[in-house]
């Protein structure tokens, strides 16, 4: 079967970035997405969430959940998993972390960088419903923000191009492409465009390796070590390994 593929030279974030009047500017900045609903717990506490992208002093994508009126909830009842995208490809994704002590809010951020370019933040939050499960919610994505790698050569800084990857279906019937527009894990393609641990190699991560739902209950969440896991970074054939991608 022939691959059916469409070339994507820029992801949604980069395309939007080109419309910004400040395009080309790399000044220190912070952009926060719209505030969204994050669910209600068993005692009626209403939660909201949001994402933030920061480009100075270091690149960081944060997702945050918080109670609407500052009410405190017990340990491990609210959780976050953050994601950093570079022009539609995942640069970093975290596993779920939970509030380690009673709190009214909880924020989690990324630490990776994938070279100069346009980045945005787009994560997930979770609230314990008090009886059977965590209710997960997507944060609204931030607008794209430019980050310039201070260690890069002048020519590399000026190039500042987004990762190039394909979208389509491979010979094994697996879909591949960006996961940036997916509103939940079920909507992800079988192979999700990502940038490897070296910060350069562009490939794909299996959806099954990337999916990281909330814990079974607060007791299980509190017992988690917080350690991430490393998975293969694959070519679009879903077989050839190009490198690794670590969920932190």
ABEGO torsion letter per residue (X at the ends): XBBBBBBBABBAAAAAAAABAABGBABBBBBBBBBBBAEBBAAGBBBBBBBBBBAOABBBBBBBBBBAAGBBBBBGABBBBBBBBBGGBBABBBBBBBBABBBABBBBBBABBAEBEBBBBBBBBBBBAGAABBBBBBBBBBBBBBBBBAABBAAAAAAGBBBBBBBEBBAAGBBBEBAAABABAAABBABBBBBBAAGABBBBBBAAAABBBBBABAAAAAABAGBBBBBBBBBAAGABBAEBBBBX
